[in-house]
Amino acid sequence: MTTPPTTAAPRVRNRAAEADLFRKTIEAARMGERLAFAVLFGQRGAAIAAYLGRAGDTPDLVRAMTRDVFSRAWRELPNLSPKQIDTFDAWLVKLADARLAAVHPRGLDAGIHGQPLRHRQVLALRLLMGLTSTEVARSLEASIDEVTQWEHQGLKALAAQSAQALRAA
């Protein structure tokens, strides 16, 4: 007699538990635990690299900028207040923006990097880091309505840029 195959129940994401674990990881890294910081890099490094890569730089430069962003994050983590821990992802995007500004002092005028600051932050947090609107609002200390508006405006501007680029090609 054969046993019928069992099917595992689908994994349900518990965002509250994930957020609590993420906060504890940030706090541990803030206290100097290198393994916790490595976990943060593993969770956010690719998203920050993707964000930096949208500027059109070479892969080597993107890797160097990503390394610089996380080196700065490591140095500045001990100075983060508990309130700033709640806005960690937005803080990382700000560090990435500062690194881009150093590499491109005249600024960038295309794609996500040509957007106003809040649009850039929302698009990076939503599209590259996969945060929900609620998580983005908490991270940016804004209302969900503001986040929704900034996301809509940013996506609309990106669509217009894409359409213009297609017409020019």
N, C-alpha and C positions, 0 to 999 in steps of 0.2 A: 504494500500500500504506500502510495507516495503522499508526501505532505504538500499541501498547496503552498505556493510561494507567498511569502509575506511581503507586504509593501510597507515601507516606512512612511510614517506620517510626514507631510511636508513641513519643513522647518518654518516656523513663524518667527519673523523678526520682532524682537522686543526692543524697540527703539529706546525706551526708558532705561533698560538694563545696559544697552550698548553705550548710551550717553554717560551713565554713571561710571562704567568701566573706563571709558575714554577720559573722563575727568580725573579719575584716580591715576590713570597712566600719566597724564599731564602733571599732576601733583608729584608723582614719584620722580619724574624727569626733572621737575623743578627743584627737587631736593638732591639732585645730582646722580640719580640712578641711570647709568648709561644704557642698561638693557631696556628700561622704560622709554628712553629717548629713541633707541633703535626701533622699538615698536611703533612709536609715533612716525618716525621716518618711513617705516614700512607701510603704514596706513595712509600717509599723506604725501610721500615723496613723489610718486608717479603723477599725482594730480598737480602738484606744484611744477613739476617738470613740463607737464602738458601745457599748463598756463604760460610758463615762460617760453615754451616752444612756439606758441602762437605768434610770437614776434617775428618769426622767420629766420632766426639765427641758426647757426650750424649745430649739429648734435653735440659736438664737443663743447661749444660755448654754453649750450643749454645745461649740460651736465655740470659744468663749472659754476654756472649761476645757481643751480639747484644746490650744489654743495655749499656755496657761499651763503645762501638763504638759511640752510639748516645749521651751518656753523654759527651764524649770527643768532639764530634761535637758541642754540645751546648756550651761548654766552649770556643772552638776555633772559632766559627762562627763570633764573633765580629771582629776578626782579619783578616778575609778574605778580600782580595782586590777585586775590581770589576772584574778583570781578572779571579781570582780564582772562582768567582761565576759561571762563564761560564764553569768551569771544576768541578763543585760540585760532580757529580756522580763519577768521577775518584778519587776525593779527599776522598769520603766515602769509596771507595774500598781500597785506601791506608791506611786509618784508620783501616779498617777490617784486612788488611794484617799485620799491626803493632800489632794488638791484637792477631792474630794468632801466630805471631813470639814470643810474650811474653808467650803464653801458650805452644807453641811447639818450644823451643829454638834450637832444632837440625834440625828443618825444616820438611817439608812434601815432600814426593817424589811420591805421587800418585795423580791421577786425576787432576783436575784443579789447585790444589795448588802446584803440582809438575812442573808446567809450568814456563817458564821465565816470568818476571814481565809484559811485554807488552802483551803477550799472555793471561795471567791471567786477566789483566784489560779488554782487548777486549772481552774475553769470558764472563766475569761477566757482562759487560755493555750490550752486545748484547743479551746473552741468559737469563740472570736473571733479568735484568732491562728493557729489551725489546726496547733498543734504536736502531735507524737506524744507518747504517754505517756513514752517514753524522753527526749525533749527537755524535757518538763515536769519530769520527775524531776531531770534535770541542772540545769535552770534554778532549781528550788527547793531543790536539794541534798537531795533526798529519795529514797527507794527507789521503784521502780516499784509495788510493793505498796501503799505509802502513797498514791501518786498515784491509783491505781485505787480505793482505799477512799474517799479524799476526793471523787473525781469521782462515785462511786456515791452517797455520802451527799448531796452537793450536788444531784445530779439528782433524787434521791428527795425532797428537801425542796422543790425547785422544782415537782415534779409535785404534791405535796401542796398547795402554795400555789395552783397553778393549779386544782386540783379544788375547793378551798375557794372561790376566786373565782367559779368557774362555778356552784357551788351558791348563792352569795349573789346572783348576777345574775338 
